[in-house]
């Protein structure tokens, strides 16, 4: 399983609301606040093994959601299409593309 923190953060942006409350909390603490397993363990009063288990299960779930729903892939494809369209639009079209790009970000 790919464990690149950048990719996991993108997956969290797309799917964190589908995780359990505890998984969401632990993933935010670990990937967004950069806390270690020991720090999370202490803060939440659970074992480090428990923290690691939640991270592993949540990571697996995030990748499974992407495999089924493809939201991250579709977002990247839409951004690539926007980049291609920029070469073919006038000033007014560029303004619309900018607005659309803001919605995708």
N, C-alpha and C positions, 0 to 999 in steps of 0.2 A: 504494500500500500504506500502510495506517495505521501510523504509527510512534510513537504515543503511548507513552512509557516505562511509564506505569501499565498499559496494556493488555498490553504486551510482558512485563512482570513477572508479570501474571496468567497469560499463556500459558506462561511459563517454569514457573510453579508446577504447571501441568497437564501439560506435555509435555517438560520439559527432559531427562528420562531417554531420550527418543527421539532426541535430537541426538547427533552424534558427540562424542567426548571433547573434541576441540579446540574445536568450536563451543560446547559447554557451558561450558568454561573461559572462553572469550572473552566469552560472553554474561554470565556471572556477574561477571567483572571489570568489564565495561562497565556493565551495568544494576544490579547489586547493590552493587558496590564503587565505582561511579562513576568509574572510571579512563578517561582519554582514550585515543584511538587511539595517540598517541605513547607513553603510559605502558605500554599493553598491548604495543605493538610492542617496546619495550625489554625488558620483563619476559620475553616469550616468544621474543625474538630472531627476529622475523619483521618484514617490512615493514609500514608503516602501511596500504598498499594491500591487503596480505594480511589484516590485521585487519579492515578494512572489508569485504572480500569475504566473510569468515567471518560477520560480523554480518549482512550482507545475505542470504546464503544461509540462515542460521539463522532469521532473521526470516521469510523466505518459507516455510520449512519449518513454523514454528510456526503461521502462519496457515493453511497447507494442512492441518495436523493438526486444527485447530479446524473447518475447513470439512468435513472428513470425519467427525470424531468428536463434535463438539458438546459436549464436556465442560464448557467454560466456560459455554456457553449453558444447559445443563442445570443446572449449579450455581446460576446466577442465578435460574432458574425455580424451583428447589427453595427457595431462600432467600425468594423472593417468596411462595410458597405458605405457608411457615412464618410469615411476617409476617401473612398473611391468617388463618391458623388461630388465631393468638394471641387474636384477638378472640372466639373461640368455644369456648374451653376453660376448665376450672376450674383450680384450683391444681395438682392432680396432673398434669393434662394439660400445664400450663406447664412443669413439671419435665421431662417427656418431650421437649417441644419444645426446651427448652434443651439437653438432651443431643444431640438430633439436629442442632441448629444448631452445636454444638461439633464434631461429626463433619464437617460441611460446610465448616467454616472452615479 
